[in-house]
């Protein structure tokens, strides 16, 4: 009996269609995240909607709801992805230098770009919307705290910091003043401030 090539042809066509669908999904996903960031920086969190994100991305509203339950989820994922991509994890052999680089990058972005204003708006929204607060903590704060903890742990292992250092409190001490300046805008938020902050806080972490 001659081999039946129809099954092989059908499988090949299905595989091609599946690959095409994945590529379309990836493009849609990327377009939605890009649109969310653009709109947030243009209008602030309160000025955008799922409908606006969908229109900017060129997709239907239901496409967004297939992947995210609400506006907060898509917006924060978009920013979390960008933050993770741009998050430095220096390893110079000096904990003070490493922390200065990490916090200096954050202070520069928050103090001199539209990202700072957008994140301030999200933090304000988080005060009255528990879902926004939860998403912000999980996706925006968690990765940066984890990176900072890694740098502090290295400092302990090298003998630069006290072995009994309370890591959670140390991280709060480093980031609290940065968020404070971002929200109140009473003084410059820049690299110089971040480095001075690290200098002062590290003194209390040493022996």
Secondary structure, DSSP 8 states (H G I E B T S, - for coil): -----HHHHHHHHHHHHHHHHHHHHHHHHHHHHHHHHHHHHHH-GGG--HHHHHHHHTS-HHHHHHH-SSHHHHHHHHHHHHHHHT------S-HHHHHHHHHHHHHHHHHHSHHHHHHHHHHHHHTT-HHHHHHIIIIIIHHHHHHHHHHHHHHHHTTSS-TT--HHHHHHHHHHHHHHHHHH--S--SHHHHHHHHHHHHHHH--
